[in-house]
Each structure stands twice: as C-alpha cells, then as structure tokens.
Amino acid sequence: MDAEIRLTRRGLLGGTGAVLGGALLGPVAGAPPAASAQAAPRLYTRSEWGARPPTSAATVLDQGPDHIVVHHTATANSTDYSLEHAFSLSRSIQNFHMDGNGWADTGQQLTISRGGHLMEGRNRSAEAISAGRHVVGAHTGNHNSHTIGIENEGIYMTAGPTGSLWSELVATCAWLCDVYQLDPHAAIVGHRDYNATACPGDVLYARLPQLRNEVAGSLGARRVKQAAPAVPSGLPGPRHTFDHGPAVGPGESIR
C-alpha cells in the first residue's frame, strides 16, 4: 500500500456493526474488535425496494474485493429524485438483468440514484460487506471475482452527476475502502479501466481523480492528484438502456 496513505483497519466489524435497511447488524462471529471512524451510509435493502427472489443464491467469497468499479446505468438523467423513483430504478435494473440478460439476479452489488439514495443490488451484498467478504456479481467482464460494482443512475458522456449522487458516491466509496482496507487512489476505478467501454461516461470518468481525493480525505489521507480533463474516449458507448458495456467474461458464471 502507498506509504503516503496507510489506512488502518476501521471496517464495520467487531462491536460497531453496520446500519443496513434501518437495522443494526451485529458483530461478525470471531471477528476482532475494530473501531470504525467511517460511518456506514444509509443502505436500502432489497426487501425495501421490492426485489424479486434470485433464481440462485449469490456466491460469497471469504475475502474482500480489491477494487471498486464505478459504472453509470446508461439510463436517462432523471429529475425525479424521490425514494420511490430510486426503488423503481432498482426493480427495473433487476428485471432487465434477469429477463433480458438471463442472469440469476441484479448484476451489481450497489446502486446510487440521482437523488442520492443507496440501494443493495445483488442478493447478500449487504451481508457480505458487513462481514468484510465479497459477493461475486456480474458487472465487469472477467473481473467480477475481485471487484465490487457501483451503478450510478444516469448517463455521463457529456453531463455530470447530481450533487446528491456525487456526495453519496463519495460516502459509499469511503465506507467500502474503510471496510476492506483499500487505498482509494489505487482501488477506485472506472469500468473502462477493465473493459472496452466508455462507462462510466467521459465526464464521470474524468472526475475519478477527484473522487479518490475526496474519499482519501474523508479517511484522513493527505495525498492529492489532479483531475483529468473530460475528453471523448472513443470507446463504445451505450447501445441501449442499461448497457454499460461488458459485464461478464466467457469463463464467468452468470449466476
């Protein structure tokens, strides 16, 4: 880990627990006590937004992810910032992934609406994060076994996210970096860093250095990197709603 940013273990384990869906999840059995300096954001669970049952249970690994992948949903930049709209978005994504893609469930682990509402995606994601483990999703081709994906509502090829979405993205990435002991400057990436896609959009991708800086700052780090200009990537953009590029590789399960 970078010598300039040595993050201590402040994961939401031990005696602190994590606030998920309004409930406090208790300590993980056998986990060492840990004082968390990073508060868990309000995470709306699958039961709250009305998820369908998955056709098969998610695979949970006994280790955390090493990268956080930022996506855009390739949906309209809605001006409906309500919680009801956010829940409807999560249901629509799940329906497309299950009925359109033939997957067992929602592909990504987390979703943030333009109103700044954070929602659980793939089944058992909230449980796994609380335990410092990783649910294998379907969001970044050939890299799902070691990355956690955040879908950000909207399309960010020429426009930027709302302030509410941005603030929640910073808080969510800080929480994940805290839980998994990740250096935000190394761990936070865009979908295009792994696959041939414009996702998460030229504008949002150009703001990833700012995202890393803000997350690092909230964790007490003191390194600053300059933001990159938003320039056209030349990579393939969305072909249709919910198309953010390659989500599974030829050797990966779509369960």
NORWO-V551238 format. One record per pair of residues at least 6 apart in sequence whose C-alpha atoms are under 7 Angstrom apart, sorted by the first residue. I is the first residue (numbers start at 1). GAP is how many residues later the second one is. If there is no record, write none. Layout:
BEGIN
I_GAP, I_GAP
END
This chain:
BEGIN
1_182, 4_219, 5_178, 5_216, 7_174, 7_176, 8_173, 9_169, 9_172, 10_24, 10_25, 10_26, 10_27, 10_168, 10_169, 11_23, 11_25, 11_167, 11_168, 11_169, 12_6, 12_24, 12_118, 12_167, 13_14, 13_15, 13_18, 13_20, 13_21, 13_117, 13_118, 14_13, 14_14, 14_17, 14_18, 14_19, 14_20, 15_12, 15_18, 15_19, 16_11, 16_19, 16_20, 17_7, 17_8, 17_9, 17_10, 18_6, 18_7, 18_22, 18_112, 19_6, 19_21, 19_23, 20_22, 20_23, 20_24, 20_25, 21_22, 21_23, 21_24, 28_103, 38_137, 38_140, 39_136, 40_135, 41_130, 41_131, 42_76, 43_75, 43_76, 43_77, 44_74, 44_75, 44_76, 45_74, 45_75, 46_74, 46_75, 49_38, 51_40, 54_50, 54_51, 55_49, 55_50, 56_48, 56_199, 58_65, 58_66, 58_77, 58_78, 58_197, 59_76, 59_77, 60_73, 60_74, 60_75, 60_76, 61_72, 61_73, 61_74, 62_71, 62_72, 63_69, 63_70, 63_71, 64_68, 64_69, 64_70, 64_116, 65_69, 65_81, 65_82, 65_83, 66_80, 66_81, 66_116, 66_121, 67_79, 67_80, 67_81, 67_120, 67_121, 68_79, 68_80, 68_81, 68_119, 68_120, 68_121, 69_78, 69_79, 69_80, 69_81, 69_119, 69_120, 69_121, 69_122, 70_79, 70_80, 70_81, 70_119, 70_120, 70_121, 70_130, 71_79, 71_80, 71_81, 71_119, 71_120, 71_128, 71_129, 72_79, 72_80, 72_81, 72_82, 72_83, 72_84, 72_127, 72_128, 72_129, 72_172, 73_78, 73_79, 73_80, 73_81, 73_82, 73_169, 73_171, 74_80, 74_81, 74_164, 74_167, 74_168, 74_169, 74_170, 75_78, 75_79, 75_80, 75_166, 75_167, 76_78, 76_79, 77_77, 77_78, 81_33, 81_34, 82_33, 83_34, 86_27, 86_31, 93_13, 94_11, 94_12, 97_6, 97_8, 97_9, 97_10, 98_6, 98_7, 98_8, 103_151, 103_152, 104_150, 104_151, 105_17, 106_15, 106_16, 107_15, 107_30, 107_31, 107_32, 108_13, 108_14, 108_29, 108_30, 108_31, 108_41, 108_42, 108_43, 109_11, 109_12, 109_13, 109_16, 109_28, 109_39, 109_40, 109_41, 110_9, 110_10, 110_11, 110_39, 110_40, 110_41, 111_7, 111_8, 111_9, 111_10, 111_39, 111_40, 111_41, 112_6, 112_7, 112_39, 112_40, 112_41, 112_53, 113_39, 113_40, 113_52, 114_39, 114_48, 114_50, 114_51, 115_49, 115_50, 116_48, 116_49, 116_52, 120_6, 122_15, 124_11, 125_10, 128_6, 128_7, 132_47, 132_48, 136_8, 136_9, 137_7, 138_6, 138_109, 138_110, 138_116, 139_10, 139_108, 139_109, 140_51, 140_106, 140_107, 140_108, 141_54, 141_105, 141_106, 141_107, 141_108, 142_106, 142_107, 142_110, 155_46, 156_44, 156_45, 156_46, 156_47, 156_48, 157_44, 157_45, 157_46, 158_44, 158_45, 159_44, 160_43, 160_44, 170_41, 170_44, 170_45, 173_42, 174_41, 174_44, 174_45, 177_6, 177_7, 184_28, 184_31, 184_32, 185_27, 188_24, 190_9, 190_10, 190_15, 191_8, 191_9, 192_6, 192_7, 195_51, 196_39, 196_40, 197_38, 197_39, 197_40, 197_48, 198_35, 198_37, 198_38, 198_39, 199_45, 199_46, 202_28, 202_29, 202_30, 202_31, 203_27, 206_21, 206_22, 206_23, 206_24, 207_20, 209_16, 209_17, 209_18, 210_17, 213_11, 213_12, 238_6, 238_7
END
